[in-house]
Amino acid sequence: MATTIKLKQDYYGNQDYGKRAFYILDADGNYSFDFVFIEDLEEWIDWKRGEGKSLEIEYADGNLRIYDSK
């Protein structure tokens, strides 16, 4: 069974001066200090899927996208 990594889109910084990022949630669903900037997301997804991880990504608009491991 593949490990699932959960990410949630939010701002790194604040809405006025921040940058969109995807925070990696910990096992309890809380924000961790790890994140991926939106510009790097596609490459990061490929990297993690190549490691056998599944991904669950919640976008700011509430949409959920699931990527199964490769």
N, C-alpha and C positions, 0 to 999 in steps of 0.2 A: 504494500500500500504506500502510495506517494505521500510525502509531507506536503501540507498545504500552507502557503505563506499568504497572509491577508494584508492588503494595503488599503488605505483610505485617502482620498484626495483632499487636500486642505492647502492652506497657505503656509509657506515657510517665511516667517516674519508676520506682517499684517496685510490686510487687504489693500491698503494704499501703497505700501512700499515692498510688499512681499512678492514671492514668486510661487507659482503653483508647484506643488510637490506631492508625492504619494508617500505617506508615512507607513512604515511597517508596524503592524500591530503585534503586541506580545500575545502569549497564550491565553491571557484573560480578556483580550480584546481592547486593551489600553494602548495608547500611543507610546511608541518607543522613541528613542533618540535617533533611530535610523530612518532614512528616507531616500527616495529616488526622485530627482527632478524630472519633470514631464519630458524634457528634451532627451533624456537617457532611457526612458521607460521601455521602448520597443527593444532596444539592445539588451537591457536588463532582463526582460521577460524571456528572450531567447536563451540567455545565459543560464537562468534559473531552471527553465524547462529542460535544458540540456543536462542539468545536474539531476534530473528526475523529480523536480519539485512541481507541484500544481500551484496555481495562483488564483486568488479571489480578490478582485479589485473593485472597490466601491468608489464611483466617481462623485464629484461634488453635486451633480444633479440627481443623485440617488440611484442611478443605474448601476447594476452589478454585472461584472464580466468575469467569467471563469475560464481559465486556461488550464487544460490538462497537461500533465507531464508528457514529454516526447517519448 
